[in-house]
Amino acid sequence: MKTKNSTRQKKGRVRKLSIPKKKKKAGRKIFPQYIGTLQMTREGFAFVKVEGQEEDIFIKAAKTRGALNNDFVRVAVTRECPVSEGKKASSGKNSAERREGEVIEIVERSTKPFVGIFHKAGKQAWVLMQSRNMPYDIEVDPAEAERLGAQKGYKVAVLVDEWNRHDNLPKGHLVDVLGPVGDNNTEMHAILAEYNLPYRFESEVEREAESISAEIGEAELKDRRDFRQTFTFTIDPSDAKDFDDALSFEALDNGNFQVGVHIADVSWYVREGSLVDKEARNRGTSVYLVDRTIPMLPEKLCNRLCSLREGEQKLCFSVLFEISPDAKIRKKWIGRSVIESDRRLDYEQAQAIIEKEPSDCPDRLELAVKTLNRLAGILKARRQKSGAIDFDRPEMKVRCDENGKPLEVYQKYSCEANYLIEEFMLLANKTVAEFVRSKGKTFVYRIHDEPNAEKLQNLRTFAKGFGYKMSSDTEGRKAAKAINELLAKSKGSAEGVAFKELALRSMAKARYSTDNIGHYGLAFADYTHFTSPIRRYPDLMVHRLLWAYLNKGKSQDKDFFENECKYASERENIATDAERSSIKYKLVEYMQERVGMEYDGHISGLTEWGMYVETDGEHIEGMVALRDIRGDFFEFDEKLYRLRGRRSHKIFRLGDQVRIRVKNANLEQRLLDFELIEK
């Protein structure tokens, strides 16, 4: 077999390579070295991402030295980049304008498998790659592949073991046989395999989950506050199976309201160190693909024992508030509880109650929903006044038939019922974080840093080109106020879409940490994740720590929990990437039948190699390659976020309306190519 990139066939490749030490010569240059994760391209060149540095290190194909995508490598920087900090390199830049290096050691091979097509010829077998991140096929043992049930043309997952100096191809072993190409289950499992995510539980984990008792007796009720006689209900999506949060409501004689946020007490059932606990920790989170959920916990736990189902007694961890009619918190209580949900509502049913004309004698459900909705509105307005940033982005949805074929693409918008639940979950998370922080003990916080000042300046410059004046103050909450004012002024306009996109890009990524710096986006000084222990492992850690501290326990090991926070953040990012990949796959599949069709859209992204266009209506994004735009050579101006023609001086800016034709839909690489018809 030949590689996809013959320029590297004769180059030396080793699993672990280091530059030999030589006697120093007078004036000899010493290259700075870094360790980071290698991100490879289809063409064979790569970028190394170093933690704590925004600018990646560009590696030519001949300098990768056998390293592959997601390998942990040591690199020597052989050419420094003179551009400003934070400006990323790309294949389109001249070599004098980017930081370049070479791999000098493969510190650790990636444990993420590659997904490809199994091929066998005689006594040899390969996995043929069609990935954007893997330009080489992988040699495998045909006998081992046959034992695993691999058939020619099947999609498989393969892990690279080695790439020796004189071998043309890397060698590896199959870790899973996924099935026939094009089958929906095969393709969804392929996405999970690509991100090294499981799609089933091992039998011993299932057996342990099945052995957990569902009985609620005196031992289970000890030290729990009883809310079984308090009116309680859940509000969730209509297709939800796991209900991990509920609200209780009671009007008090003093004119205030008692509102309870009740969260499934997963920590009672999932004991630390058990097989189920270890598996949940390894997964880190549930994964929501376009047509299925890969749960963090086995079904008995997530859909039965820990699901707050209507008419069933359930063990919970609760935060109770006494709230005045103007949404001031008068009293708080945190502890373990037992509840029984009276009603199960979906968002549509709750919204119908909210929109219903008030009746003279409302039943208790109507009174609860309407009162809580009014209180939630006050809480939300108060957050926004404090500087919380509300991007209010709709959720992309793909409706599929029973075989997984995409039938409809649409955006799902949040309604008042969504905000009702969200505000009380935020309040519970904030209250728990405040309580533990006041004790000065180690805790798992959900943190969000301030936005990038340089990117905010780019947004300001870009907005000025449209006649919008944005405050120049980028410090603290003033920056949030400036963003909110700009988004409010431009709401509903074409440029407003672009402003929102650039504002989002300036934001830091939220993560878990034991170092509490607050949550910038929510404008909270203290925040954690407490409300979803069925689907997020950090919430389970929070429950355990909270219970220990409520019982006067000593502060836990900070270093241990900081490492757990980093791991949980990584798992969250991987799950998000997999979810996006599944949506992208279905969008490309949907557009395969629409190749040649024309759409109106707007420019949603700009890079040195192309413009991204999002279609109007269905909001499907594809790329127009700059080399395919006829009549001129276009250059990317990063600061002004625009393309400018060298000869015509024609300008394309973020948010501009354009018309495109669907040129190609590559399902294997999940790529959608458009061609520009007119501006």
C-alpha positions in Angstrom: 0.0 0.0 0.0 1.1 3.6 -0.6 0.6 6.4 1.7 -1.6 9.4 0.8 1.5 11.6 1.1 4.4 10.1 -0.7 6.8 12.9 0.4 7.1 11.2 3.8 7.5 7.6 2.7 11.3 7.5 2.9 11.7 9.7 6.0 12.8 8.1 9.3 10.1 7.3 11.7 10.5 6.1 15.3 8.1 5.7 18.2 10.4 7.7 20.5 13.0 10.0 19.1 15.3 12.5 20.7 18.0 14.7 19.3 21.5 13.3 20.3 23.6 15.5 22.5 26.5 17.1 20.8 29.4 19.1 22.1 28.4 22.8 22.1 30.1 24.9 19.6 30.8 28.6 20.1 27.7 30.6 19.0 25.6 27.6 18.3 21.9 28.4 18.6 19.8 26.5 21.2 16.2 25.9 20.1 13.5 26.3 22.7 11.6 23.1 23.4 7.9 22.5 24.4 5.6 19.6 25.0 2.2 19.6 23.5 -0.5 17.8 21.6 0.0 17.3 17.8 -2.9 18.0 15.5 -2.4 16.6 12.0 -3.9 17.6 8.7 -5.0 15.5 5.7 -2.0 16.9 3.8 0.5 15.6 6.4 1.6 18.9 8.0 0.7 19.5 11.6 0.3 22.0 14.5 1.4 21.4 18.1 -0.8 23.0 20.7 1.1 23.8 23.9 -1.0 24.3 27.1 -1.0 27.9 28.1 0.0 29.2 24.7 -2.5 30.6 22.2 -0.1 30.3 19.2 0.4 26.8 17.8 3.7 25.5 16.4 3.6 24.7 12.7 5.3 21.4 11.8 6.1 20.5 8.2 5.2 17.0 7.0 8.9 16.1 6.8 9.4 17.2 10.4 6.7 15.2 12.1 9.1 12.2 12.6 6.3 9.6 12.8 4.1 11.5 15.2 0.4 11.3 14.4 -2.8 13.1 15.4 -3.4 13.6 19.1 0.1 12.2 20.0 1.8 14.0 22.9 5.1 15.2 21.6 8.2 17.3 22.4 9.1 19.9 19.7 11.9 22.2 19.1 11.0 25.6 17.8 13.3 26.3 14.8 11.7 29.6 13.7 10.0 32.2 15.9 6.9 34.0 14.7 7.1 37.8 14.5 3.3 38.3 14.6 1.4 39.4 17.6 0.7 37.0 20.4 -2.5 35.0 19.9 -2.4 35.0 16.1 -2.5 31.4 15.0 -0.4 30.0 12.2 -2.0 28.2 9.3 -0.8 26.5 6.1 -1.6 29.7 4.2 1.0 31.8 5.8 4.5 32.5 4.5 7.0 30.6 6.6 8.5 33.9 7.7 5.2 34.8 9.4 4.7 31.8 11.6 6.4 29.9 14.4 7.8 26.6 13.1 9.4 23.6 14.7 10.1 19.9 14.4 9.1 16.9 16.5 12.1 15.6 18.5 10.3 13.0 20.7 7.0 11.2 20.8 6.4 11.3 24.5 3.2 9.3 24.4 1.1 7.8 21.6 -2.6 8.8 21.6 -5.1 6.3 23.0 -7.7 7.6 20.6 -8.3 5.2 17.8 -8.5 6.1 14.1 -11.6 5.0 12.2 -11.3 3.7 8.6 -12.3 1.0 6.2 -10.8 -2.5 6.5 -9.1 -3.9 3.4 -7.4 -7.3 2.9 -5.3 -8.5 0.0 -3.6 -11.9 0.3 -1.6 -12.1 3.5 -1.7 -8.4 4.1 -4.4 -6.1 5.7 -4.8 -2.4 6.1 -7.2 0.1 7.5 -7.8 2.7 4.7 -8.0 6.2 6.1 -10.5 8.9 4.9 -10.0 11.2 7.9 -9.2 14.9 7.9 -6.5 14.2 10.6 -4.8 11.0 9.2 -3.0 11.0 5.8 -1.6 7.5 6.2 -3.2 4.0 6.0 -2.5 1.7 8.9 -1.2 -1.9 8.6 -2.9 -4.5 10.8 -2.6 -8.3 11.4 -5.1 -10.0 9.1 -5.5 -13.1 11.3 -6.3 -10.9 14.4 -8.7 -8.8 12.3 -10.5 -12.0 11.1 -10.8 -13.2 14.7 -12.6 -10.0 15.6 -15.0 -10.4 12.7 -13.6 -7.7 10.3 -14.8 -8.0 6.7 -13.6 -6.2 3.7 -15.3 -2.9 3.4 -16.4 -2.8 7.0 -15.7 0.3 9.1 -13.3 -0.4 12.0 -11.5 1.4 14.8 -7.7 0.9 14.9 -5.0 2.0 17.4 -1.5 2.7 16.2 1.2 0.7 18.1 4.4 1.7 16.3 5.9 3.3 13.2 9.5 2.1 12.8 12.1 3.9 10.9 12.1 1.8 7.7 8.4 1.1 7.5 6.3 2.9 4.9 3.2 2.7 7.1 2.4 2.7 10.8 1.3 -0.6 12.4 -1.6 -1.0 14.7 -4.3 -3.3 16.0 -8.1 -3.3 15.7 -10.0 -2.3 18.8 -13.5 -2.6 17.4 -15.4 -3.7 14.3 -18.1 -1.2 13.8 -20.1 -2.7 10.8 -21.0 -1.9 7.2 -20.3 1.6 5.9 -23.4 3.8 5.7 -25.4 2.0 8.3 -26.6 4.5 10.9 -25.5 2.5 13.9 -22.1 2.0 12.4 -21.6 5.7 11.7 -22.7 6.8 15.2 -20.5 4.2 16.8 -17.7 5.3 14.5 -18.0 8.9 15.9 -17.9 7.5 19.4 -14.9 5.4 18.6 -13.1 8.4 17.0 -13.4 10.2 20.3 -12.6 7.1 22.4 -16.1 7.1 23.9 -17.9 3.9 24.9 -21.3 3.0 23.6 -22.1 0.2 26.0 -21.5 -0.8 29.6 -19.4 -3.8 30.5 -21.4 -6.7 31.9 -19.9 -6.5 35.4 -20.9 -2.8 35.6 -24.4 -3.6 34.6 -24.6 -6.4 37.1 -23.4 -4.2 39.9 -26.0 -1.5 39.0 -28.8 -4.2 38.9 -27.8 -5.3 42.4 -28.4 -1.8 43.9 -31.5 -1.9 46.1 -34.5 0.3 45.3 -36.0 0.0 48.8 -36.6 3.2 50.8 -36.9 2.3 54.4 -36.0 3.7 57.8 -32.3 3.6 57.1 -32.7 5.5 53.8 -34.9 8.1 55.4 -32.6 8.8 58.4 -31.3 12.4 58.4 -33.6 13.4 55.5 -36.1 16.2 55.4 -39.5 15.0 54.3 -41.1 16.9 51.4 -43.5 14.1 50.3 -46.5 16.2 51.3 -45.2 19.3 49.6 -46.5 20.0 46.1 -43.7 19.0 43.7 -43.3 18.8 39.9 -40.8 18.3 37.1 -40.4 20.2 33.8 -38.3 18.5 31.1 -38.2 17.9 27.4 -41.1 15.8 26.1 -38.8 12.9 25.1 -36.8 12.9 28.4 -36.4 9.6 30.3 -34.2 10.8 33.2 -35.6 13.5 35.5 -32.8 14.6 37.8 -34.4 17.9 39.1 -37.8 18.9 40.5 -39.3 22.0 42.0 -41.6 22.2 45.0 -43.8 25.2 45.8 -45.7 26.4 48.8 -47.3 29.8 49.6 -46.5 30.8 53.1 -48.8 32.7 55.5 -46.3 35.6 55.8 -46.7 36.3 52.0 -43.5 34.7 51.0 -43.0 31.5 49.1 -41.1 28.3 49.9 -39.4 27.0 46.8 -37.4 23.8 46.8 -34.9 22.7 44.2 -34.7 18.9 44.5 -31.9 17.0 42.8 -31.6 13.2 42.6 -29.3 11.9 45.3 -27.1 9.8 43.0 -24.3 9.7 45.6 -26.6 7.6 47.9 -26.7 4.9 45.3 -23.3 5.2 43.6 -20.8 4.6 46.3 -17.3 6.0 45.9 -14.9 3.4 44.5 -17.6 1.0 43.2 -17.4 -0.3 39.6 -20.3 1.9 38.7 -18.6 4.9 40.2 -15.3 4.2 38.4 -17.1 3.8 35.1 -19.0 7.1 35.6 -15.8 8.9 36.5 -14.1 7.5 33.4 -17.0 8.6 31.1 -17.2 12.0 32.9 -20.5 12.9 31.3 -23.4 11.6 29.3 -23.0 12.1 25.5 -25.9 13.4 23.4 -25.5 12.4 19.8 -28.0 13.5 17.2 -30.2 10.4 17.5 -29.2 8.8 20.8 -27.9 9.3 24.4 -24.9 7.5 25.7 -25.6 7.7 29.5 -23.0 8.2 32.2 -24.8 5.7 34.4 -26.5 2.4 33.6 -30.2 2.5 32.8 -31.4 1.2 36.2 -29.9 4.2 37.9 -30.4 7.0 35.3 -33.9 6.1 34.2 -35.3 4.4 37.3 -33.7 4.7 40.8 -32.4 8.2 40.4 -35.1 9.5 38.0 -37.7 11.7 39.8 -40.7 10.1 38.2 -44.2 11.1 38.9 -45.9 9.3 41.8 -42.7 7.7 43.1 -40.9 8.4 46.3 -37.3 9.5 45.6 -34.2 10.3 47.6 -32.9 13.8 46.9 -30.3 16.4 47.8 -32.3 19.7 48.1 -31.8 23.4 48.4 -34.8 25.2 50.0 -35.5 28.9 49.7 -37.9 31.2 51.4 -38.4 33.9 48.7 -40.3 37.2 49.0 -42.6 38.4 46.2 -39.8 40.6 44.8 -37.5 37.5 44.6 -35.4 38.4 47.7 -33.9 35.3 49.4 -35.0 35.4 53.1 -33.9 32.0 54.3 -31.9 29.0 52.9 -31.5 25.3 53.8 -29.3 22.7 52.2 -29.5 18.9 53.0 -30.7 15.5 52.0 -34.4 14.9 51.5 -37.2 12.6 50.3 -39.8 13.8 47.8 -42.7 12.5 45.7 -43.4 14.3 42.4 -47.0 15.1 41.9 -46.9 16.1 38.2 -44.6 15.5 35.3 -44.7 18.4 32.8 -42.8 18.9 29.5 -41.7 22.4 28.4 -44.7 22.8 26.1 -47.2 22.0 28.8 -45.5 24.4 31.2 -45.4 27.1 28.6 -49.1 26.7 27.9 -49.8 27.3 31.7 -47.6 30.4 31.6 -49.5 31.8 28.6 -52.9 30.9 30.0 -55.2 33.7 31.1 -55.2 34.0 34.9 -58.2 32.4 36.6 -60.0 33.6 39.7 -59.4 30.3 41.4 -56.2 28.8 40.0 -55.3 25.3 40.9 -52.0 24.7 42.7 -50.1 23.7 39.6 -51.1 26.9 37.8 -50.4 29.0 40.8 -46.9 27.4 41.2 -45.9 27.6 37.6 -47.1 31.2 37.1 -45.5 32.4 40.4 -42.2 30.7 39.8 -42.1 32.1 36.3 -42.6 35.6 37.6 -39.9 35.1 40.2 -37.5 33.6 37.6 -38.0 36.7 35.4 -36.9 38.9 38.3 -33.9 36.7 39.0 -32.9 36.8 35.4 -33.3 40.6 35.1 -31.2 41.0 38.3 -28.4 38.8 36.8 -28.4 40.8 33.6 -28.2 44.1 35.5 -25.2 42.7 37.3 -23.5 42.1 33.9 -24.4 38.5 33.0 -24.0 38.0 29.2 -27.0 36.4 27.5 -26.2 35.1 24.0 -29.6 33.4 23.7 -28.4 31.0 21.0 -31.0 28.5 19.5 -30.1 24.8 19.6 -29.5 23.0 16.2 -31.8 19.9 15.9 -32.0 17.2 13.2 -35.1 15.1 13.0 -34.4 11.6 11.7 -36.6 8.6 10.8 -36.4 5.2 12.5 -33.4 4.3 10.3 -31.5 7.4 11.2 -32.1 9.2 7.9 -32.3 13.0 8.4 -35.7 14.4 7.4 -35.7 17.9 8.8 -33.2 20.5 10.1 -34.4 23.2 12.4 -33.4 25.4 15.3 -35.0 25.0 18.7 -35.5 28.2 20.7 -35.9 28.5 24.5 -39.2 29.7 25.9 -40.2 31.1 29.3 -40.6 27.6 30.7 -36.9 26.8 29.9 -35.8 30.0 31.7 -38.0 29.2 34.7 -36.1 26.0 35.3 -32.7 27.5 34.3 -33.0 30.4 36.8 -33.8 28.1 39.8 -31.0 25.7 38.8 -28.6 28.6 38.6 -29.8 29.8 42.0 -29.2 26.4 43.6 -25.8 26.0 42.1 -24.8 29.5 43.2 -26.1 28.9 46.8 -24.2 25.6 47.2 -21.0 27.3 46.0 -21.4 30.2 48.3 -22.0 27.9 51.3 -18.8 25.9 50.8 -16.7 28.9 49.9 -17.7 30.5 53.2 -16.3 27.4 55.0 -12.9 27.9 53.2 -12.8 24.2 52.2 -11.7 22.5 49.0 -14.5 22.3 46.5 -15.3 21.8 42.8 -16.3 25.1 41.2 -17.5 25.9 37.7 -15.4 28.8 36.7 -15.4 31.2 33.7 -12.5 33.7 33.1 -12.7 37.2 31.7 -12.8 37.6 27.9 -9.7 38.0 25.7 -8.9 41.8 25.6 -7.4 41.6 22.1 -10.4 39.8 20.7 -12.7 42.4 22.3 -10.7 45.1 20.7 -11.2 43.4 17.3 -14.9 43.3 18.0 -14.9 47.0 18.8 -13.0 47.8 15.6 -15.3 45.6 13.5 -18.5 47.2 15.1 -17.1 50.6 14.4 -17.1 49.8 10.7 -20.8 49.4 10.9 -21.3 52.7 12.7 -21.6 51.2 16.2 -19.8 52.7 19.1 -18.6 50.2 21.7 -17.1 51.2 25.0 -13.3 51.0 25.1 -13.2 49.7 28.7 -12.4 46.0 28.6 -11.9 45.5 32.4 -14.1 43.4 34.5 -17.9 43.8 34.4 -17.6 46.9 32.2 -16.6 44.7 29.3 -19.8 42.6 29.8 -21.9 45.7 29.9 -20.3 46.9 26.6 -21.0 43.6 25.0 -24.6 43.5 26.2 -25.3 47.0 24.9 -23.8 46.3 21.5 -25.8 43.1 21.1 -29.0 44.9 22.2 -28.5 47.7 19.8 -27.8 45.4 16.8 -30.4 42.8 17.7 -32.3 41.6 14.6 -29.8 43.1 12.1 -27.5 41.2 9.8 -24.4 42.7 11.5 -25.9 41.7 14.9 -25.4 38.0 14.0 -21.7 38.8 13.3 -21.3 40.8 16.5 -22.7 37.9 18.5 -20.3 35.5 16.8 -17.2 37.6 17.5 -18.4 38.2 21.1 -18.6 34.5 21.6 -15.1 34.0 20.2 -13.8 36.5 22.7 -15.1 34.4 25.6 -13.0 32.1 27.7 -14.1 28.5 28.0 -15.9 27.5 31.2 -14.2 24.7 33.1 -14.0 23.0 36.5 -11.4 24.0 39.1 -10.8 24.1 42.9 -9.5 27.7 42.4 -12.6 29.9 42.6 -12.3 32.9 40.2 -16.1 33.2 39.7 -18.2 32.8 36.6 -17.8 35.8 34.4 -20.6 35.0 31.9 -23.2 34.5 34.7 -21.8 37.4 36.8 -21.6 35.1 39.8 -18.7 35.3 42.3 -19.4 31.7 43.3 -20.8 29.0 41.1 -20.7 25.2 40.9 -22.5 22.3 39.1 -24.9 20.6 41.6 -28.1 20.0 39.6 -27.3 17.2 37.2 -25.5 14.3 38.9 -27.2 11.7 36.6 -25.3 13.1 33.6 -22.3 15.0 35.0 -19.6 13.4 37.2 -18.5 16.8 38.7 -22.0 17.2 40.2 -21.6 13.8 41.9 -18.3 15.0 43.3 -20.0 18.2 44.5 -22.7 16.1 46.3 -20.1 14.0 48.1 -18.1 17.0 49.2 -21.2 19.0 50.2 -22.5 16.1 52.4 -19.1 15.8 54.1 -18.9 19.5 54.9 -22.5 19.6 56.1 -21.4 16.9 58.6 -18.4 19.0 59.8 -16.0 17.0 57.7 -12.4 18.3 57.2 -11.3 19.9 54.0 -10.4 17.4 51.3 -7.1 17.1 49.3 -7.0 20.1 46.9 -4.4 18.6 44.5 -6.4 15.4 44.1 -9.6 17.3 43.3 -7.8 19.8 41.0 -6.6 16.8 38.9 -10.2 15.5 38.9 -11.4 18.9 37.7 -9.0 18.9 34.8 -10.0 15.4 33.8 -13.7 16.3 34.0 -13.2 19.4 31.9 -11.3 17.2 29.3 -14.2 14.7 29.2 -16.7 17.5 28.8 -14.8 18.9 25.8 -14.5 15.5 24.2 -18.3 14.8 24.6 -19.1 18.2 23.1 -16.9 17.5 20.1 -18.5 14.2 19.5 -22.0 15.7 19.8 -21.1 18.3 17.2 -19.6 15.7 14.9 -22.8 13.7 15.0 -24.8 16.8 14.1 -22.3 17.7 11.3 -22.6 14.1 9.9 -26.3 14.3 9.7 -26.2 17.8 8.2 -23.9 16.6 5.4 -26.0 13.5 4.9 -29.1 15.8 4.6 -27.3 18.0 2.0 -26.1 15.1 -0.1 -29.5 15.0 -1.8 -29.3 18.8 -2.3 -26.0 19.1 -4.2 -26.5 21.7 -7.0 -29.2 23.5 -5.2 -28.9 27.2 -4.4 -29.5 29.0 -1.1 -29.4 32.5 0.4 -27.2 32.8 3.5 -24.8 34.9 5.4 -21.0 34.8 6.0 -20.6 33.1 9.4 -16.8 32.7 9.5 -13.7 33.9 7.7 -10.2 32.3 7.6 -7.2 32.6 5.3 -8.4 29.6 3.2 -12.1 30.2 3.0 -15.4 31.8 4.0 -18.0 29.9 6.0 -21.6 30.5 5.0 -24.7 29.6 7.0 -27.8 29.1 5.0 -30.9 31.1 5.9 -33.8 29.1 7.3 -32.1 25.8 8.0 -28.8 27.4 9.3 -26.5 24.8 7.7 -22.9 25.9 7.4 -20.5 25.0 4.6 -17.3 26.5 3.3 -16.5 28.5 0.1 -12.8 28.0 -0.6 -11.0 31.3 -1.5 -9.2 29.7 -4.4 -12.7 28.9 -5.9 -13.9 32.6 -5.9 -13.5 33.7 -9.5 -12.2 37.0 -10.8 -9.8 38.0 -8.0 -7.4 36.9 -5.3 -8.8 37.5 -1.8 -6.8 38.1 1.3 -7.9 37.8 4.9 -7.7 40.8 7.3 -8.0 39.2 10.7 -8.4 42.5 12.7 -11.3 43.7 10.6 -12.7 40.2 10.0 -13.0 40.7 6.2 -11.8 39.4 2.9 -10.4 42.0 0.4 -9.8 41.5 -3.3 -6.3 42.5 -4.4 -7.5 43.8 -7.8 -11.1 44.7 -7.4 -10.8 45.8 -3.7 -14.1 44.0 -3.2 -14.9 43.4 0.5 -16.6 40.4 2.1 -17.4 40.8 5.8 -18.7 38.7 8.6 -22.5 38.8 8.4 -22.7 39.8 4.7 -25.6 38.3 2.8 -24.5 36.0 -0.1 -26.0 33.4 -2.4 -24.3 30.0 -2.7 -24.7 26.7 -4.5 -24.0 23.3 -2.8 -20.9 22.0 -4.5 -20.0 18.8 -2.6 -21.1 16.9 0.5 -18.3 14.6 1.7 -19.9 12.3 4.3 -16.8 10.5 5.3 -14.9 13.6 6.2 -18.1 15.5 7.3 -17.3 18.4 4.9 -19.7 20.6 3.1 -18.4 22.7 0.2 -20.3 25.6 -1.2 -19.5 27.8 -4.2 -20.3 31.5 -4.3 -22.8 32.7 -6.8 -23.1 36.4 -5.9 -22.8 38.8 -2.9 
